[in-house]
Amino acid sequence: SHLEKEGPELDYVTRPPGSGIPQMPPDQKRVSAWRKHCGGLEGDGESEYGVLEELTFSGNLAIWSPPPEVLEQELPYSMRYLRSLFDARHTHSLDLHDMKLLRMPPEVLELAWSLLHLYLNNNELTTLPICVEELSCLQTLHLHHNRITRLPPTVGLCLTELTDLDITYNEMTRLPLEFGNLKKLKKFEVGNNPWDMIADETVGQGTKSLIRFLQAVKDSVHGILDVQDMAISSYGLTFVKRAIPDASKIYDVNMDDNVIKMIPKSLHVLTAVVSLSINRNKLRELPEWLPVYDNLQVLQCSTNHLTSVMDEIGDIPTLVRLTLDSNFIKQIPNTFSSLTNLETLRLDSNQLECLNPAIGFLEKLRKLTLDMNELTCLPPEIALCTSLRELSFEGNAIKSPPREVILNGPPGVLRYQARLLAGKTQLDMQLNELGLYHVPFEITYMSNITRLNLDNNRLRDLWPVAPLPPFCERDKAVIVGGGYWAYRLYPEEERRAMGWEQPEDPD
């Protein structure tokens, strides 16, 4: 009932599905019941009729059961082989381990609709036939200690009831991605194989992580690679790249919650990536080759160990969202000015001491978060971000803009910064109608301004909060509700701390 089919891979032709298993003769039924009651016989080569000492069947043309490799061994091997097949009809378990089998016996398929456990370990197998898909009820499959180099995808597609699969100590380099469909697996042993697509760290994470990894790589054919929370390191990422069927089609990559310290250059093949997420890792720096992702729009690197941002970030003008919060960044590079399409920038929970004026070139920026840094002031150039709608900088020792301006929200802050910027460039500082309680200290650094308007505020005094103004080479005029105040100039040899004072003759 079984024929060997020629071709690159061994296959068997079996009886049509649903034809049933041949019925045992009545006497064999009684024997089967007796063996089931007694739990089987002990000792190889024994039968219920005594101990068989010699078995010959020379002159038969086509003996296929037991297989030739079993017949070449001593008699107990053949008897154990036949007895295992006999017992499997009522135990639903077939144990053919350590019989030097070269291929899966075709008799196994006669038990296809009832077999639950199959042990083919410690043999000389190199693969399984495609028709193994007929063992759809199988729950246990042990193939360890063989010479298997590959397994058919049908194992993952059809043997979905498997709970225990052991393929350790073989010669496999790749697993069919269809194995990711084996959701019921509780024990999946794959160690001691020369894997080319699975890192040892992934193997060590256990069955669930391994199945998730295979499923993630399999789903990458749809353009999404999700390897979140798989304890993958930088070394493991090189195996991810090898496992991906077609890297050029992936547009969304999620590597959150792993232990990645650097992104290997081998991932530069993901040229179609639009979104890259590497949150909650141990990333120390962004790779200089990142601009090869010329379609990248979303880059998320929150909660890592970044201390700086590489200058090459400016070579990715397609960026729309950039999250670098919860790192150790102290400054951002001037090349940020090239990110003209950026709409969201998160820099909160870093160590920023000042914000680069290049931020003013981000005309499309709508959201900027700077919470929990070490900022003391915002650059006036931030007023050039005309699309900004959300601005947050809580948890900083901000002196500029003043608190009364901050309470007016982002619109009030941007209006204040715009006036500072105008005074910086036009030498005419219009700080009227801002509800100020004190003269802003930052104007004391603008030694070139010639006019300062503080009308309609709530000034309590004219002392800048801090620090005192630097020494000036010429008189300055300050308009305060129609009255004039001026710097008092000291001779160079008598320079000392200067302050504001009212002239003797205001006219």
Phi, psi and omega in degrees: 000357181235136179237146176270128184258128180285146179158180182293339181224136182298135178215160179233146175257121185248176177296153181301143178303140179092355181284346176084168180265138179305138180286142178281146175300157183305320182293325178290329176298318178295320178296318180298317179296320179295317181294323178294321180293321183273353181077021178090170180264156180257143176091131179292142175086002180267151173224171182290351180257005179130194182256119180280123183259337182210138179222120179230141175211042177293152181095352175277138188277326189224063175281115180243354177218117002291160179297158181304321182293337176277319180296331181290345181268186182291162185305319181304329179295316180295318180293321178294323178299310182293321180293324178297319177295321181294314182292330185297342182291334179243343178267345182060022180225128182241118182248105179240037182283152173055052177236009179060033179293139178264342180206163178291125182299139180295338179298338180301325184288342175293340181257015190305324187268004180224346186286129180249330184227129181227124181242108179241023183286162178058048175234202181240030182293146175246343177194181172241149179290155179300328183290003174299345178299339181287345180275055189290344180267357187298134179247332181232130178220113179249121181233016185291158180057054172234201177236035185290129178255337178202156177236147181289147178300339182298338176299316180283332183278325189246334183268055187284354178270359182299133173242344182219113180227123183234114178235029180292159176056056173231200183236036184275140176249335180222148175252140173300133181296342178296345178295344176295347178279351184279072186289339184271359181297127174255337179222115181228102184257122182229010185294167177058046171231150180280065186297139176254347186238354182232123178283154180301326181295327177288319177299320183288348181280351177101179188297312185298316180295322181294317178295318178297322179297312180297321179293321180296317179293322178296318181289346181296343177294343177268005175098000182239124177246108183243101178243039182291139173056054177237014179057036181276136177258182177299321178296319180294333180296331178295327177286327177300316180299320180291330184281336184293127181296314182217097185292335185287350182257357184277127181242347182228119182237126178239112179239029181297156170057050174235201181234043184281127178259335177205154179266116183295149183294341180297342180277003179292349179287348180278061189289345182265007185297131176253326181231127180231119182240122181229040181291151173055057173234202178237035184295127182264334179200156174273140184291145180291338182275004184304328179299351175295341174279076188284001174249007186294126179244331182234123177231116183240117182228043181287152174055062175230200181243032181291135175250346179204170176241129185293150181299333183293354178300332180290348179272012177240068185293351181281351183301132177248327180227128180225117179242118181233025183288161178059051174231205181232035184285132181257336178201159177250147185284163178296337183292354175301338181297343181274351182275063188287348179260002184292131180247331180229128179225119179247118180232017182290157179059051173235204180235035181295128177261335176208156181256124183300130178302345178300345178301336182293344180277354183274077187293336182264003183296125181249333182224128179224120179244127182231021184299152172055056172237201180239033182285145173245341179204161175255142180290142178303334183297345179296340178294342179283349177280077189291344180266000186295126180241332180236120179225124182225130178216040178291154179081015176245154177274064186285127174254336179220123006286160180296162184300321182294335176281320181299325181296344178277000177082179181307319179300318179294321179296315181294324178295318178296314181295326179296322179288325175297318181295320179295319178294327180290327184262329185252357178065015180234106187264111180254096180248032180279153174058044178244000180070030183287141174263336181222159173290123182302134185291335185293339180290342180289345177270350182263080188287352183262353182294142182249349182213135180227120182251118180240026181299151171055049172243197179237041185298134177260336176201175181250017177275123173301144183303310179179148349272185177288154183293149178289167180297135184249149180268346181213166182292151176236150178244139179233125180265121179227094177058036177095343179266160181246137174233152184216161171291143170265122184267140178246147174301152185302324182285348181245025182299132174206183183304129182258157176216187177266142174211156182275130178298155179295325181236095182302334181285000000 
